[in-house]
């Protein structure tokens, strides 16, 4: 027995020691990783910046698990902010001779993000005269659109070029909801406010078809124009190629049509790069990737006139959603942050970077109020990203000046409400029955176990109408237009940035750099730093959130729901009785 106890205790002690040692090693590894990530990168002569086109989001977020496991490339989301910063640094650094774009065929980003990257590459070429080269085993449409700025485009002999136009697909859930016995009672203002259609219809309304065709056509024309200018191919010819099905042509056909310059296997790319750099075949060159460029130092600057604050408002508009802060505009937090920026005398102007399809109408109104209050003390310039529609436009309309990319989706000025009714599911399918006793007529308003009566429906529609009146008034006041003029281009209609400039919803086409320049002009400062808010989470905070927080939960939901995630995301807002929604019905990838 003594021997048995001795072995048991020895095993326990060994396990405890092992856990202690493993914990210490983990802490040391994480600390070393953090130290390594913050160390300055020294750029060697004859260096090339490699851009690996994959999934691109608005801002860079630390993924500690990916760093620990050494995962990189298109599987890890990249931030638009870090891509634009890397391109700018590559232009300023004399030892970086050019940029090599590696097309993955798997890039995932909205058109406005692709356009922002492309524009930065065009400016890189024009300002520095350095080379840009691209290669792809396969080019997706986004890959090709961005890489078309290159001096030389290469493709694998068996490669595919996805040049086939654009399409928009809407997923409809009505039959599924009918089968499980759940119905949505709809209240809306706006002929084009089609976010509710998937829950009550099985096909598009004519109004929805009209607006989708309009904005898709606008985006496609912009892509044709940009590629035509870079590749010196008439836009009409490019459009015709898409109709000819060049996506399935031989690589030699791409060269014949001047869509591609050269056919080579991957191993031949290095020789082309060496030739661009005037190196001999035996000479070596160095490469830097996006993660490396974060630690390449810009030239030190001394600023005297304060700071231009760039504040990122990214994701759905809600309040305390319980989901990842990286993909939600939490009204309470944003309001606090904007008040701090308002009261900070060192901040001379604010650029509000909006990338949002909208969300809660109530929370949009609260943020609008804080933007108005901020504007009373200092200039506010809005820079629209992929989306600044519905609630996203609501929080933008009060700014002094608004920029959008030509392919930004904006407008969608409209309001809707959805109230679920599950009597068939509960009573007929599950056998659950309800009996209610109440003191007043509207005591059980919104009860999902029954349909609304006429009085409740009238009350709800009036609430939606009032919300639309308030929304259009906010837009009219902000844009210095009449409310009738706003309603004429409202009705929930989605516009591209190019169209929004024409109808007065946006002041000028441009990206975040143009917005910063305008903010300096309005603030009457020039020798000014740029600060970015809110500050990104530290690697340690990201680690904690990934392990135990909402980021992990939302990641799993996106993984499981796939293309259906956006529909689920909208419905989860209704669970909090947030009936009024100012939301864009489309997410374009």
Rosetta blueprint (number, residue, H / E / L):
1 X L
2 X H
3 X H
4 X H
5 X H
6 X H
7 X H
8 X H
9 X H
10 X H
11 X H
12 X H
13 X H
14 X H
15 X H
16 X H
17 X H
18 X H
19 X H
20 X H
21 X H
22 X H
23 X H
24 X H
25 X H
26 X H
27 X H
28 X H
29 X H
30 X H
31 X H
32 X H
33 X H
34 X H
35 X H
36 X H
37 X H
38 X L
39 X L
40 X L
41 X L
42 X L
43 X L
44 X L
45 X L
46 X L
47 X E
48 X E
49 X E
50 X E
51 X E
52 X E
53 X E
54 X E
55 X E
56 X E
57 X E
58 X L
59 X L
60 X L
61 X L
62 X L
63 X L
64 X H
65 X H
66 X H
67 X H
68 X H
69 X H
70 X L
71 X L
72 X L
73 X H
74 X H
75 X H
76 X L
77 X L
78 X E
79 X E
80 X H
81 X H
82 X H
83 X H
84 X H
85 X H
86 X H
87 X H
88 X H
89 X H
90 X H
91 X H
92 X H
93 X L
94 X L
95 X L
96 X E
97 X E
98 X E
99 X E
100 X E
101 X E
102 X E
103 X E
104 X E
105 X E
106 X E
107 X E
108 X E
109 X L
110 X L
111 X H
112 X H
113 X H
114 X H
115 X H
116 X H
117 X H
118 X H
119 X H
120 X H
121 X H
122 X H
123 X H
124 X H
125 X H
126 X H
127 X H
128 X H
129 X L
130 X L
131 X E
132 X E
133 X E
134 X E
135 X E
136 X E
137 X E
138 X E
139 X E
140 X L
141 X H
142 X H
143 X H
144 X H
145 X H
146 X H
147 X H
148 X L
149 X L
150 X L
151 X L
152 X E
153 X E
154 X E
155 X E
156 X E
157 X E
158 X E
159 X E
160 X E
161 X E
162 X L
163 X L
164 X L
165 X L
166 X L
167 X L
168 X L
169 X L
170 X L
171 X L
172 X L
173 X L
174 X H
175 X H
176 X H
177 X H
178 X H
179 X H
180 X H
181 X L
182 X L
183 X E
184 X E
185 X E
186 X E
187 X E
188 X E
189 X E
190 X L
191 X L
192 X L
193 X L
194 X L
195 X L
196 X L
197 X H
198 X H
199 X H
200 X H
201 X L
202 X L
203 X L
204 X L
205 X L
206 X H
207 X H
208 X H
209 X H
210 X H
211 X H
212 X H
213 X H
214 X H
215 X H
216 X H
217 X H
218 X H
219 X H
220 X H
221 X H
222 X H
223 X H
224 X H
225 X H
226 X H
227 X H
228 X H
229 X H
230 X H
231 X H
232 X L
233 X L
234 X L
235 X H
236 X H
237 X H
238 X H
239 X H
240 X H
241 X H
242 X H
243 X H
244 X L
245 X L
246 X H
247 X H
248 X H
249 X L
250 X L
251 X H
252 X H
253 X H
254 X H
255 X H
256 X H
257 X L
258 X L
259 X L
260 X L
261 X L
262 X E
263 X E
264 X L
265 X L
266 X H
267 X H
268 X H
269 X H
270 X H
271 X H
272 X H
273 X H
274 X H
275 X H
276 X H
277 X L
278 X L
279 X L
280 X L
281 X L
282 X L
283 X L
284 X L
285 X L
286 X E
287 X E
288 X E
289 X L
290 X H
291 X H
292 X H
293 X H
294 X L
295 X L
296 X L
297 X L
298 X L
299 X L
300 X L
301 X L
302 X L
303 X L
304 X L
305 X L
306 X L
307 X E
308 X E
309 X E
310 X E
311 X E
312 X E
313 X E
314 X E
315 X L
316 X E
317 X E
318 X E
319 X L
320 X L
321 X L
322 X L
323 X L
324 X L
325 X H
326 X H
327 X H
328 X E
329 X E
330 X E
331 X H
332 X H
333 X H
334 X H
335 X H
336 X H
337 X H
338 X H
339 X H
340 X H
341 X H
342 X H
343 X H
344 X L
345 X L
346 X L
347 X E
348 X E
349 X E
350 X E
351 X E
352 X E
353 X E
354 X E
355 X E
356 X E
357 X L
358 X E
359 X E
360 X E
361 X H
362 X H
363 X H
364 X H
365 X H
366 X H
367 X H
368 X H
369 X H
370 X H
371 X H
372 X H
373 X H
374 X H
375 X H
376 X L
377 X L
378 X L
379 X E
380 X E
381 X E
382 X E
383 X E
384 X E
385 X E
386 X E
387 X E
388 X E
389 X E
390 X L
391 X H
392 X H
393 X H
394 X H
395 X L
396 X L
397 X L
398 X L
399 X L
400 X L
401 X E
402 X E
403 X E
404 X E
405 X L
406 X L
407 X L
408 X L
409 X E
410 X E
411 X E
412 X L
413 X L
414 X L
415 X E
416 X E
417 X E
418 X E
419 X E
420 X E
421 X E
422 X L
423 X H
424 X H
425 X H
426 X H
427 X H
428 X H
429 X H
430 X L
431 X L
432 X L
433 X L
434 X L
435 X L
436 X L
437 X L
438 X L
439 X L
440 X L
441 X L
442 X L
443 X L
444 X L
445 X L
446 X L
447 X L
448 X L
449 X L
450 X L
451 X L
452 X L
453 X L
454 X H
455 X H
456 X H
457 X H
458 X H
459 X H
460 X H
461 X H
462 X H
463 X H
464 X H
465 X H
466 X H
467 X H
468 X H
469 X H
470 X H
471 X H
472 X H
473 X H
474 X H
475 X H
476 X H
477 X H
478 X H
479 X H
480 X L
481 X L
482 X L
483 X H
484 X H
485 X H
486 X H
487 X H
488 X H
489 X H
490 X L
491 X L
492 X L
493 X L
494 X E
495 X E
496 X E
497 X H
498 X H
499 X H
500 X H
501 X H
502 X H
503 X H
504 X L
505 X L
506 X L
507 X L
508 X E
509 X E
510 X L
511 X L
512 X H
513 X H
514 X H
515 X H
516 X H
517 X H
518 X H
519 X H
520 X H
521 X H
522 X H
523 X H
524 X L
525 X L
526 X L
527 X L
528 X L
529 X E
530 X E
531 X E
532 X E
533 X E
534 X L
535 X L
536 X L
537 X L
538 X L
539 X H
540 X H
541 X H
542 X H
543 X H
544 X H
545 X H
546 X H
547 X H
548 X H
549 X L
550 X H
551 X H
552 X H
553 X H
554 X H
555 X H
556 X H
557 X H
558 X H
559 X H
560 X H
561 X H
562 X H
563 X H
564 X H
565 X H
566 X H
567 X H
568 X H
569 X H
570 X H
571 X H
572 X H
573 X H
574 X H
575 X L
576 X L
577 X L
578 X L
579 X L
580 X E
581 X E
582 X E
583 X E
584 X L
585 X L
586 X L
587 X L
588 X L
589 X L
